[in-house]
Amino acid sequence: MAAEVPVITARVGGVPDILSPDEAALVPPADPMALAAELRAVYRDPGKARERARRARERLRRDFSVEPWLARYERIYQQVSRAAPAALVR
């Protein structure tokens, strides 16, 4: 994703939580024919593959870079500190 290279991956585990079909080619697990078809599709329509790769890189930057994670942690710490008993917060 960071290299802005077209992503072709199996739809397993948390992959569909990280990537959508707009950002990557998601194929069924253990389906070499589907994988081969997606590889051919990249060569048949490189413009579409480049656009998906661009969107994947943008998603990586937007959702998984350091800044969004720090902001999430900061919100958690603020929530916890507001909910903590006064005797524990010094």
Secondary structure by P-SEA (a helix, b strand, c coil): cccccbbbbccccccccccccccccccccccaaaaaaaaaaaaacaaaaaaaaaaaaaaaaacccaaaaaaaaaaaaaaaaaaccccccc
